[in-house]
Amino acid sequence: MEVRSAIDDAALSREAWSVLDANWTGSATVPAPGLYPHQWNWDATLVAVGLARCDPRRAGTELLSLMAGQWSTGMVPHIVFQPARTEGYFPGPSVWRSQEHPASPNRVATSGLTQPPLHALAVWRVWRYAADRDEAAALVRRLYPMLAAQHDYLAGTRDLGGGGLAAIVHPWESGMDDSPAWDAPMAALPPIHHAYRRGGPPSHHLDTYQDRFIWLATRYRDTGYDGAYLREDHPFAVEDPMFNGIWLASCQMLAEMAPVAGADPGPYREAAERIRAGLLERLWADGVFRSRDLRSGRLSSVCTVGCFGPMLDPGLPSDRVERLVSVLESPRFMGAAGYPVPSCEIRAAQFDRSRYWRGPSWVNTNWLLRQALAVHGLTEAAGLLGAATLRMVRQAGFRECFDPFDGSGRGGRDFSWSAALTLDLLTDNVAP
């Protein structure tokens, strides 16, 4: 279904609901018809975030469906496969082989990677805004042990640098797959002589970026998804500021919801402080947060939208917030873009307005930055960013991403997180 331009909020809301209903499987929301036929972690959680105020029950169902794929290690996989839709999708369950691993859930095929741990923030929003307080509290009590296990997994298995931050071990784990922030660590990988092709066995061909994605995933798989291997031998390990900024925010939400779940908030407050210290000590450079390649020890030379993720922390020092906002509003990002926020700084050599995460603007990162601005009391800037995002959607529909200069839609159509987060933006209520 092609989304028409909406002339008012009510029409735009109806269009958004049409997209979400069309992408609903009965228990989960697929990101886009045909293109992404399964439940993605990042996408499902953002759908739940967007629906928390307008349909908290469906938001809770979305989260429960995703958490059915959680491994006993606490890892929440980046894809939960829909059994009826696996034919023709690559890389599908036969590549990941999750069901051969004793920690994976029974009867649920998943990938072996994770994605940004936004889940506690999504649960908090359902709990915070639900009209039925008892039902919302029951959801918190049901999900809280799963969220705690996820936190323990990140703290215990993914602090590969020993500085209190979680490392991603594949670009897919960032949710921003093709970001130029991963160019240097990906270029440092050994030559890839073969990789899996869609619909066939390994074959000799050119060493492409996508080949390296598959090689990294299958190399990790062939170790039995071993955490010790990640620490000692895995060639890609990066501390990402967006991933860790989201983790910090989720730790704070776990602390806030702890009394409802009968848990101790103290460990999560302490974890948030450790992550904040790690971000400031390890990733801050030249007025922004930058990703750190743990294998080379170097910080990324390019500034991307992920550099602003730690602004989700209300405890971030005010001088750092001021520096980040000045960069965000400068011609490097919003100052030269008609439709914010470009996913890569415009002046960088790596900027490409047509390639995923190397230039286009995205509704999900706009929403996250809007929340970050509001957290620090910058309500006028947050309102302007929200209005610009709605203008982008009204013009081009619920696209996967958008050209930052002319606002034209790019990527998939009828994209679920764009629709769900539009519904939240239409409430015109910036959460504290």
C-alpha positions as CSV (number, residue, x, y, z in Angstrom):
1,M,0.0,0.0,0.0
2,E,1.4,3.4,-1.0
3,V,0.8,6.0,1.7
4,R,-0.8,9.2,0.4
5,S,0.1,12.6,1.8
6,A,-2.0,13.5,4.8
7,I,-3.5,17.0,5.2
8,D,-4.2,16.8,8.9
9,D,-3.2,14.9,12.0
10,A,-6.3,12.7,12.0
11,A,-5.7,11.6,8.4
12,L,-2.0,10.9,9.1
13,S,-2.9,8.9,12.2
14,R,-5.3,6.7,10.2
15,E,-2.6,6.1,7.5
16,A,-0.2,5.1,10.3
17,W,-2.6,2.6,11.7
18,S,-3.3,1.2,8.3
19,V,0.4,0.4,7.9
20,L,0.7,-1.1,11.3
21,D,-2.4,-3.3,10.8
22,A,-1.1,-4.5,7.4
23,N,2.2,-5.4,9.0
24,W,0.7,-7.2,12.0
25,T,1.0,-11.0,12.1
26,G,-1.3,-11.5,15.1
27,S,1.5,-11.4,17.6
28,A,4.3,-9.3,16.1
29,T,4.8,-6.5,13.6
30,V,7.2,-7.0,10.7
31,P,9.1,-4.0,9.6
32,A,7.9,-3.8,6.0
33,P,5.9,-6.2,3.8
34,G,8.1,-8.4,1.6
35,L,11.4,-6.7,2.4
36,Y,11.6,-7.6,6.1
37,P,9.2,-10.5,6.7
38,H,10.3,-11.4,10.3
39,Q,10.3,-9.7,13.7
40,W,13.4,-7.6,14.2
41,N,14.5,-6.6,17.7
42,W,15.3,-2.9,17.1
43,D,12.1,-2.5,15.0
44,A,9.7,-4.3,17.3
45,T,11.0,-2.4,20.4
46,L,10.6,0.9,18.5
47,V,7.1,-0.1,17.5
48,A,6.3,-0.8,21.2
49,V,7.8,2.6,22.1
50,G,5.6,4.3,19.6
51,L,2.4,2.5,20.6
52,A,2.9,2.8,24.3
53,R,0.6,5.8,24.7
54,C,-2.0,4.9,22.1
55,D,-2.3,1.1,22.4
56,P,-0.3,-0.1,25.4
57,R,-1.8,-3.6,25.2
58,R,-0.5,-4.1,21.7
59,A,2.8,-2.6,22.7
60,G,3.0,-5.2,25.5
61,T,2.1,-8.0,23.1
62,E,4.9,-6.9,20.8
63,L,7.5,-7.0,23.6
64,L,6.3,-10.4,24.9
65,S,6.5,-11.8,21.4
66,L,10.0,-10.6,21.0
67,M,11.1,-11.8,24.4
68,A,9.9,-15.3,23.5
69,G,13.1,-15.5,21.5
70,Q,15.4,-14.6,24.4
71,W,18.2,-17.0,25.1
72,S,18.9,-18.4,28.5
73,T,22.1,-16.4,28.5
74,G,19.9,-13.3,28.6
75,M,20.7,-12.3,25.0
76,V,17.7,-10.9,23.1
77,P,18.3,-11.9,19.4
78,H,18.2,-9.3,16.6
79,I,15.8,-11.5,14.6
80,V,12.9,-13.8,15.7
81,F,11.9,-15.7,12.7
82,Q,8.3,-16.1,11.7
83,P,8.0,-19.8,10.7
84,A,5.6,-19.3,7.8
85,R,7.9,-16.7,6.2
86,T,11.4,-18.2,6.2
87,E,11.3,-19.4,2.5
88,G,13.5,-17.2,0.4
89,Y,14.8,-14.9,3.2
90,F,18.6,-14.7,3.6
91,P,20.3,-15.1,6.0
92,G,17.5,-17.3,7.4
93,P,17.5,-19.9,10.2
94,S,19.7,-22.3,8.3
95,V,22.5,-19.8,8.4
96,W,22.2,-19.0,12.1
97,R,21.4,-22.6,13.4
98,S,20.2,-21.2,16.7
99,Q,18.3,-24.3,17.5
100,E,21.5,-26.3,17.7
101,H,22.6,-24.1,20.7
102,P,21.4,-25.3,24.1
103,A,20.9,-21.7,25.3
104,S,18.4,-20.8,22.5
105,P,14.6,-21.0,23.1
106,N,12.8,-24.2,22.2
107,R,10.6,-24.0,19.1
108,V,11.7,-20.5,18.2
109,A,14.3,-19.9,15.5
110,T,16.4,-16.8,16.0
111,S,19.6,-15.1,14.9
112,G,22.7,-15.3,17.2
113,L,23.3,-11.5,17.5
114,T,21.5,-8.8,19.5
115,Q,20.6,-5.1,19.0
116,P,20.3,-1.9,21.1
117,P,18.7,-2.7,24.5
118,L,15.9,-0.3,24.3
119,H,13.4,-2.7,25.8
120,A,13.3,-1.4,29.4
121,L,12.6,2.1,28.1
122,A,9.7,0.6,26.0
123,V,8.3,-1.2,29.1
124,W,8.6,1.9,31.2
125,R,6.6,3.9,28.6
126,V,3.8,1.3,28.7
127,W,3.8,1.4,32.5
128,R,4.1,5.2,32.6
129,Y,1.2,5.9,30.2
130,A,-1.2,3.0,30.6
131,A,-4.7,3.9,31.8
132,D,-5.0,0.4,33.4
133,R,-2.4,0.7,36.0
134,D,-2.9,-2.9,37.3
135,E,-2.5,-4.4,33.8
136,A,0.6,-2.3,33.2
137,A,2.2,-3.3,36.6
138,A,1.5,-7.0,35.7
139,L,3.4,-6.5,32.4
140,V,6.3,-5.0,34.3
141,R,6.4,-7.9,36.7
142,R,6.3,-10.4,33.8
143,L,9.0,-8.8,31.8
144,Y,11.3,-7.5,34.5
145,P,13.2,-10.8,35.0
146,M,13.8,-10.9,31.2
147,L,15.1,-7.3,31.2
148,A,17.3,-8.1,34.2
149,A,18.8,-11.1,32.4
150,Q,19.4,-9.0,29.3
151,H,21.3,-6.5,31.5
152,D,23.4,-9.2,33.1
153,Y,24.3,-10.6,29.7
154,L,25.5,-7.2,28.4
155,A,27.5,-6.5,31.6
156,G,28.9,-10.0,31.9
157,T,29.6,-11.0,28.3
158,R,29.8,-7.8,26.2
159,D,32.2,-5.6,28.3
160,L,35.0,-6.7,26.1
161,G,37.1,-3.6,26.7
162,G,36.8,-3.8,30.5
163,G,35.7,-0.1,30.8
164,G,32.0,-0.7,31.7
165,L,30.6,-0.4,28.1
166,A,29.0,-3.1,26.0
167,A,30.7,-3.9,22.7
168,I,28.9,-4.8,19.5
169,V,30.4,-7.7,17.6
170,H,28.8,-7.1,14.3
171,P,27.5,-4.0,12.5
172,W,24.0,-5.5,12.5
173,E,24.0,-5.2,16.3
174,S,24.1,-1.4,16.1
175,G,20.8,-1.2,14.1
176,M,22.7,1.1,11.8
177,D,24.2,-1.5,9.6
178,D,26.1,0.5,6.9
179,S,27.2,3.4,9.0
180,P,30.7,4.7,8.1
181,A,31.5,4.3,11.8
182,W,32.2,0.6,11.0
183,D,34.3,1.2,7.9
184,A,37.7,1.0,9.6
185,P,37.1,-2.1,11.7
186,M,35.5,-3.8,8.7
187,A,38.4,-2.9,6.5
188,A,40.8,-4.5,9.0
189,L,39.2,-7.9,8.6
190,P,41.2,-10.5,6.6
191,P,40.3,-11.1,2.9
192,I,37.1,-13.0,2.6
193,H,37.5,-15.7,-0.1
194,H,34.0,-17.0,0.0
195,A,30.7,-16.4,1.8
196,Y,27.1,-17.6,1.6
197,R,25.0,-16.6,-1.4
198,R,21.3,-16.5,-1.4
199,G,19.9,-19.9,-2.3
200,G,23.2,-21.7,-2.4
201,P,26.3,-22.9,-0.8
202,P,29.5,-20.9,-0.4
203,S,31.0,-19.7,-3.7
204,H,34.1,-17.9,-4.7
205,H,33.5,-14.3,-5.6
206,L,34.5,-10.7,-4.8
207,D,35.1,-9.7,-1.2
208,T,32.2,-7.3,-0.6
209,Y,30.8,-5.5,2.4
210,Q,27.9,-7.9,2.6
211,D,30.2,-10.9,2.3
212,R,32.1,-9.6,5.4
213,F,28.8,-9.3,7.3
214,I,28.0,-13.0,6.6
215,W,31.5,-14.1,7.3
216,L,31.5,-12.4,10.7
217,A,28.1,-13.9,11.6
218,T,29.1,-17.4,10.6
219,R,32.5,-17.2,12.3
220,Y,30.8,-16.4,15.6
221,R,28.2,-19.2,14.9
222,D,30.9,-21.8,14.3
223,T,32.3,-21.1,17.8
224,G,29.0,-22.1,19.3
225,Y,28.2,-18.4,20.1
226,D,31.0,-18.5,22.7
227,G,31.4,-15.5,24.9
228,A,35.1,-16.2,25.6
229,Y,35.8,-16.3,21.8
230,L,34.3,-12.8,21.6
231,R,36.7,-11.5,24.2
232,E,39.8,-13.2,22.9
233,D,39.5,-13.8,19.1
234,H,36.6,-12.2,17.4
235,P,38.0,-9.6,14.9
236,F,35.1,-7.1,15.2
237,A,34.5,-5.5,18.6
238,V,33.3,-1.9,18.8
239,E,32.0,0.3,21.7
240,D,29.2,2.2,20.1
241,P,27.9,5.5,21.8
242,M,24.3,5.0,20.6
243,F,24.1,1.4,21.8
244,N,25.6,2.4,25.2
245,G,23.5,5.5,25.5
246,I,20.4,3.4,25.1
247,W,21.7,0.8,27.6
248,L,22.3,3.6,30.1
249,A,18.7,4.9,29.7
250,S,17.3,1.4,30.0
251,C,19.3,0.9,33.3
252,Q,17.7,4.1,34.6
253,M,14.2,2.7,33.6
254,L,15.0,-0.6,35.3
255,A,15.8,1.4,38.5
256,E,12.5,3.3,38.3
257,M,10.4,0.2,37.7
258,A,12.2,-1.9,40.4
259,P,9.7,-1.2,43.1
260,V,6.9,-2.5,40.9
261,A,8.7,-5.7,40.3
262,G,9.9,-6.1,43.9
263,A,13.5,-5.7,42.8
264,D,16.4,-3.6,44.1
265,P,17.0,-0.5,42.0
266,G,20.5,0.0,43.4
267,P,22.5,-2.2,41.0
268,Y,20.9,-0.5,38.0
269,R,21.7,3.0,39.3
270,E,25.2,1.9,39.8
271,A,25.3,0.4,36.3
272,A,24.1,3.7,34.8
273,E,26.9,5.5,36.6
274,R,29.5,3.0,35.3
275,I,28.3,3.4,31.7
276,R,28.3,7.2,32.0
277,A,31.9,7.1,33.3
278,G,32.9,4.7,30.5
279,L,31.3,6.9,27.8
280,L,33.1,10.0,29.1
281,E,36.4,8.4,29.6
282,R,36.6,6.2,26.5
283,L,34.4,7.7,23.8
284,W,34.4,11.5,24.2
285,A,36.7,13.3,21.7
286,D,36.5,16.6,19.9
287,G,33.1,17.6,21.2
288,V,31.2,14.4,20.5
289,F,31.1,10.8,21.4
290,R,32.8,8.5,18.9
291,S,32.8,4.7,18.5
292,R,35.9,2.9,19.7
293,D,37.4,-0.1,17.7
294,L,38.7,-2.3,20.5
295,R,40.9,-4.3,18.2
296,S,42.9,-1.2,17.0
297,G,42.2,1.0,20.0
298,R,41.3,3.9,17.8
299,L,38.2,6.1,17.8
300,S,36.2,6.6,14.7
301,S,37.2,9.6,12.6
302,V,33.7,10.2,11.3
303,C,30.8,11.7,13.3
304,T,27.4,10.0,12.8
305,V,24.0,10.3,14.3
306,G,25.1,7.6,16.8
307,C,27.5,10.1,18.4
308,F,24.5,11.8,20.1
309,G,23.1,8.7,21.7
310,P,24.5,9.4,25.2
311,M,22.3,12.5,25.4
312,L,19.6,10.1,26.4
313,D,21.2,10.2,29.8
314,P,19.7,13.0,32.1
315,G,22.9,12.9,34.2
316,L,25.2,13.8,31.3
317,P,27.2,16.9,32.4
318,S,25.7,20.1,31.1
319,D,28.9,21.2,29.3
320,R,28.9,18.0,27.3
321,V,25.3,18.5,26.4
322,E,26.0,22.0,25.2
323,R,28.8,20.8,23.0
324,L,26.7,18.0,21.5
325,V,23.8,20.3,20.8
326,S,26.1,22.8,19.1
327,V,27.3,20.1,16.8
328,L,23.8,18.8,16.2
329,E,22.5,22.2,15.2
330,S,25.6,23.1,13.1
331,P,26.0,22.8,9.3
332,R,27.5,19.4,10.0
333,F,24.1,18.0,10.7
334,M,20.8,19.9,11.1
335,G,22.1,23.3,10.1
336,A,22.5,22.3,6.4
337,A,19.7,19.7,6.1
338,G,16.2,20.5,5.1
339,Y,15.0,17.3,6.7
340,P,16.9,16.3,9.9
341,V,18.8,14.5,11.2
342,P,21.3,13.2,8.6
343,S,22.8,9.9,9.7
344,C,26.3,11.0,8.8
345,E,27.9,14.4,9.1
346,I,27.3,16.2,5.8
347,R,30.9,17.4,5.4
348,A,32.4,14.0,5.8
349,A,33.9,12.2,2.7
350,Q,31.8,9.2,3.6
351,F,28.5,11.1,3.4
352,D,26.1,9.7,0.8
353,R,22.5,10.9,0.8
354,S,21.4,7.7,-1.0
355,R,23.0,4.9,1.0
356,Y,21.6,3.4,4.2
357,W,23.0,5.1,7.4
358,R,25.6,7.0,5.4
359,G,23.4,10.1,4.9
360,P,19.6,9.6,4.9
361,S,17.5,10.8,7.8
362,W,15.5,8.3,9.8
363,V,12.4,8.6,11.9
364,N,13.7,6.4,14.7
365,T,16.9,8.3,15.3
366,N,15.0,11.6,15.1
367,W,12.6,10.3,17.7
368,L,15.5,9.3,20.0
369,L,17.2,12.6,19.6
370,R,14.0,14.4,20.3
371,Q,13.7,12.5,23.5
372,A,17.3,13.3,24.4
373,L,16.7,17.0,23.9
374,A,13.6,16.9,26.1
375,V,15.5,15.0,28.8
376,H,17.7,18.0,29.2
377,G,14.9,20.5,29.1
378,L,15.5,21.7,25.6
379,T,11.8,21.5,24.8
380,E,11.8,24.1,22.0
381,A,14.5,22.2,20.1
382,A,12.7,18.9,20.7
383,G,9.5,20.4,19.4
384,L,11.1,21.6,16.2
385,L,12.7,18.3,15.6
386,G,9.4,16.5,16.1
387,A,7.6,18.9,13.7
388,A,10.3,18.5,11.1
389,T,10.0,14.7,11.3
390,L,6.2,14.9,10.8
391,R,6.7,17.2,7.9
392,M,9.0,14.6,6.3
393,V,6.5,11.8,6.8
394,R,3.6,13.9,5.5
395,Q,5.5,14.7,2.4
396,A,6.9,11.2,1.5
397,G,4.9,8.7,3.6
398,F,6.0,6.1,6.1
399,R,9.3,5.3,4.3
400,E,12.3,3.5,5.8
401,C,14.4,6.6,5.5
402,F,14.5,10.0,3.8
403,D,16.7,12.2,1.7
404,P,18.0,14.8,4.2
405,F,18.0,17.6,1.6
406,D,14.7,17.2,-0.3
407,G,12.8,14.9,2.0
408,S,12.1,12.2,-0.7
409,G,11.5,8.7,0.6
410,R,14.1,6.0,0.4
411,G,14.3,2.3,1.2
412,G,11.2,0.3,2.1
413,R,7.6,1.6,2.0
414,D,5.0,1.3,4.7
415,F,7.7,1.0,7.4
416,S,6.4,0.0,10.8
417,W,8.7,2.1,13.1
418,S,8.1,5.2,11.0
419,A,4.3,4.7,11.4
420,A,4.4,3.8,15.1
421,L,6.7,6.7,16.1
422,T,4.6,9.1,14.0
423,L,1.6,8.2,16.2
424,D,3.7,9.1,19.2
425,L,4.9,12.3,17.7
426,L,1.3,13.3,16.9
427,T,0.5,13.4,20.6
428,D,2.7,16.4,20.8
429,N,3.7,15.5,24.3
430,V,7.4,15.3,25.0
431,A,7.9,12.9,27.9
432,P,10.1,14.1,30.8
